[in-house]
Amino acid sequence: MRITIIQGSPRDQANTAKVARFFEEQLAQKDAVSAVRFLDIRSFNFPNWGMGEASKEDLALFQSGLVDADGLLFVVPEYNGRVPGAFKNTLDYFRGEYKKKPMAIATVSGGPFGGVNALYDFRDWAHYMEGILSPTKLLVSKAGVLFNEHGVPVEEHFNLNYPAFLDDFLWLTQKIAK
Ligand SMILES: Cc1cc2nc3c(=O)[nH]c(=O)nc-3n(C[C@H](O)[C@H](O)[C@H](O)COP(=O)(O)O)c2cc1C
């Protein structure tokens, strides 16, 4: 299976990117996964829709990351109770690419609530786009202290829950993959 990870924080110092890179490492070790691509919205920096010209090469690159994937893993922070505007703006450049695509969402927060409002926001979006969302969620709390100096996650709730989150996403993707 080919998996694409979408990193959804626009910040230079994004904690979400660390979580997304950790998932990339984990997925690359799975026998069932043949390739992992990483789409970081910061690398594309698409202008607000209608307010500038996005590079055709970048659009094609992002689009191929969506289309070629058997499953999409979104890793997204919560900003003011929703997904970040920059993330939504990036997604808005595409549409049919999400239809019937297996997806999972991990939301990331610096606080104790794991970005639960962004989870619900994303679920509405995924439903609207007719994606097929894994029922298993992952709320990542206290993201600033999640990893130790060696990049190892040290938060009990995260360590308890991320394996099933990834396995259930792969299970769903495998069921639907061509
Ligand atoms: C503009 C902005 C709004 C934010 N709003 C929320 C929020 O509503 N709820 C929350 O738990 N954290 C909020 N945060 C904190 C993020 O959860 C925190 O930055 C965390 O590290 C994940 O975002 P990051 O990947 O950009 O670092 C906000 C951060 C920013 C920059």
Ligand as a Chemical Component Dictionary entry (heavy atoms), coordinates in Angstrom:
data_LIG
# 
_chem_comp.id                   LIG 
_chem_comp.type                 NON-POLYMER 
_chem_comp.pdbx_formal_charge   0 
_chem_comp.three_letter_code    LIG 
# 
loop_
_chem_comp_atom.comp_id 
_chem_comp_atom.atom_id 
_chem_comp_atom.alt_atom_id 
_chem_comp_atom.type_symbol 
_chem_comp_atom.charge 
_chem_comp_atom.model_Cartn_x 
_chem_comp_atom.model_Cartn_y 
_chem_comp_atom.model_Cartn_z 
_chem_comp_atom.pdbx_ordinal 
LIG C1  C1  C 0 -3.170 30.757 15.702 1  
LIG C2  C2  C 0 -3.139 29.635 16.711 2  
LIG C3  C3  C 0 -4.315 29.224 17.291 3  
LIG C4  C4  C 0 -4.318 28.148 18.196 4  
LIG N1  N1  N 0 -5.515 27.718 18.698 5  
LIG C5  C5  C 0 -5.535 26.606 19.476 6  
LIG C6  C6  C 0 -6.787 26.039 19.890 7  
LIG O1  O1  O 0 -7.854 26.484 19.542 8  
LIG N2  N2  N 0 -6.752 24.942 20.664 9  
LIG C7  C7  C 0 -5.571 24.354 21.051 10 
LIG O2  O2  O 0 -5.598 23.352 21.744 11 
LIG N3  N3  N 0 -4.370 24.877 20.658 12 
LIG C8  C8  C 0 -4.320 25.975 19.885 13 
LIG N4  N4  N 0 -3.122 26.479 19.458 14 
LIG C9  C9  C 0 -1.870 25.883 19.916 15 
LIG C10 C10 C 0 -1.456 24.683 19.079 16 
LIG O3  O3  O 0 -2.199 23.590 19.553 17 
LIG C11 C11 C 0 0.045  24.446 19.263 18 
LIG O4  O4  O 0 0.741  25.425 18.515 19 
LIG C12 C12 C 0 0.493  23.025 18.907 20 
LIG O5  O5  O 0 1.901  22.962 19.024 21 
LIG C13 C13 C 0 0.073  22.529 17.527 22 
LIG O6  O6  O 0 0.341  23.458 16.518 23 
LIG P1  P1  P 0 1.726  23.516 15.677 24 
LIG O7  O7  O 0 1.867  22.237 14.936 25 
LIG O8  O8  O 0 1.561  24.682 14.748 26 
LIG O9  O9  O 0 2.856  23.659 16.648 27 
LIG C14 C14 C 0 -3.093 27.537 18.560 28 
LIG C15 C15 C 0 -1.905 27.980 17.971 29 
LIG C16 C16 C 0 -1.917 28.992 17.036 30 
LIG C17 C17 C 0 -0.617 29.414 16.368 31 
# 
loop_
_chem_comp_bond.comp_id 
_chem_comp_bond.atom_id_1 
_chem_comp_bond.atom_id_2 
_chem_comp_bond.value_order 
_chem_comp_bond.pdbx_ordinal 
LIG C1  C2  SING 1  
LIG C2  C3  SING 2  
LIG C2  C16 DOUB 3  
LIG C3  C4  DOUB 4  
LIG C4  N1  SING 5  
LIG C4  C14 SING 6  
LIG N1  C5  DOUB 7  
LIG C5  C6  SING 8  
LIG C5  C8  SING 9  
LIG C6  O1  DOUB 10 
LIG C6  N2  SING 11 
LIG N2  C7  SING 12 
LIG C7  O2  DOUB 13 
LIG C7  N3  SING 14 
LIG N3  C8  DOUB 15 
LIG C8  N4  SING 16 
LIG N4  C9  SING 17 
LIG N4  C14 SING 18 
LIG C9  C10 SING 19 
LIG C10 O3  SING 20 
LIG C10 C11 SING 21 
LIG C11 O4  SING 22 
LIG C11 C12 SING 23 
LIG C12 O5  SING 24 
LIG C12 C13 SING 25 
LIG C13 O6  SING 26 
LIG O6  P1  SING 27 
LIG P1  O7  DOUB 28 
LIG P1  O8  SING 29 
LIG P1  O9  SING 30 
LIG C14 C15 DOUB 31 
LIG C15 C16 SING 32 
LIG C16 C17 SING 33 
# 
